[in-house]
Amino acid sequence: MSKTQLFDLDGKIAFVSGASRGIGEAIAHLLAQQGAHVIVSSRKLDGCQQVADAIIAAGGKATAIACHIGEMEQIGQVFAGIREQFGRLDILVNNAATNPQFCNVLDTDLGAFQKTVDVNIRGYFFMSVEAGKLMRENGGGSIINVASINGVSPGIFQGIYSVTKAAVINMTKVFAKECAPFGIRCNALLPGLTDTKFASALVKNDAILNTALQQIPLKRVADPKEMAGAVLYLASDASSYTTGVALNVDGGFLS
Ligand SMILES: NC(=O)c1ccc[n+]([C@@H]2O[C@H](COP(=O)([O-])OP(=O)(O)OC[C@H]3O[C@@H](n4cnc5c(N)ncnc54)[C@H](OP(=O)(O)O)[C@@H]3O)[C@@H](O)[C@H]2O)c1
């Protein structure tokens, strides 16, 4: 009996935003391990190049490209470059997000509000539009939006961030419905508390961490690698009949 080929990504081109560290880095490594050529992206090219070099050193295929997803011109330029260099895109992982202000919702700063919306909603939306156009030309693809459990159950003092993550879950359903005729699937991953720089204020504070752990049935935070398997499932043929789904990977938090 031969092993399943359902999770193979040989010949696929995958773009992962926010891949210089944390959850995005873990996703980039696993997609490359399964055969994809991974475009490793974030605002700073140096960090992306280090991840791309590590993938190549391990025998995989990767290219580093800088892109601030809150800047519309950069999104346009990056996709023009992908079209020229690769001529296709099979997998988009919208993972880079921002959460600049922890505060009571009544103290929300307009600048922080605008930045969060520009990156987490407008960025995810137009990255998906550009990727979707390329995928439509080539017969299909898979878009995976890294949302958050906060999109279902808002995190305390994470008001506008939680609002944007709820929007990402809805956006996932919009793209799933309207892009299905083009062979494009779109699904969301909802990570729970994961040990990254992004969550360090929560994970490194014993009092906050202990309170959080009481609400997590598995009684621990996730390692970034524990998010990557779910993304591989959503990126690959293993999930060929799955679209519009919001997949919780949260140690049971939302159960
Ligand atoms: N960690 C958690 O507990 C947790 C829980 C739920 C959901 N999430 C979600 O998981 C995703 C990844 O978070 P993480 O914890 O892995 O964060 P992280 O370790 O802080 O990594 C964030 C990544 O995004 C990049 N980035 C930040 N702003 C960007 C922008 N405007 N444009 C392009 N790239 C940008 C960063 O690199 P540069 O600085 O070079 O741009 C970095 O590569 C986010 O969508 C987050 O909301 C995380």
The ligand as an ORCA input file, in Angstrom:
! r2SCAN-3c Opt
* xyz 0 1
  N       0.565     34.417     18.494
  C      -0.708     34.260     18.851
  O      -1.049     33.946     20.008
  C      -1.791     34.427     17.819
  C      -3.110     34.065     18.169
  C      -4.122     34.208     17.236
  C      -3.821     34.679     15.958
  N      -2.547     35.030     15.645
  C      -2.313     35.518     14.283
  O      -1.247     34.810     13.698
  C      -0.619     35.628     12.710
  C       0.897     35.595     12.909
  O       1.194     36.078     14.188
  P       2.529     35.668     14.981
  O       2.097     35.421     16.375
  O       3.293     34.635     14.243
  O       3.315     37.068     14.942
  P       4.878     37.442     14.944
  O       5.705     36.344     15.467
  O       4.962     38.775     15.585
  O       5.175     37.604     13.374
  C       4.525     38.591     12.634
  C       5.042     38.547     11.206
  O       4.320     39.496     10.419
  C       5.241     40.420      9.806
  N       4.504     41.675      9.680
  C       4.034     42.484     10.663
  N       3.386     43.529     10.149
  C       3.413     43.388      8.792
  C       2.922     44.128      7.701
  N       2.240     45.271      7.879
  N       3.145     43.668      6.447
  C       3.836     42.533      6.237
  N       4.343     41.790      7.228
  C       4.139     42.208      8.490
  C       6.469     40.408     10.709
  O       7.683     40.713     10.047
  P       8.203     42.226      9.740
  O       8.368     42.899     11.064
  O       9.475     42.040      8.976
  O       7.149     42.843      8.893
  C       6.509     38.918     11.073
  O       7.062     38.161     10.019
  C      -1.273     37.005     12.825
  O      -2.275     37.111     11.850
  C      -1.910     36.986     14.214
  O      -3.013     37.840     14.299
  C      -1.523     34.916     16.533
*
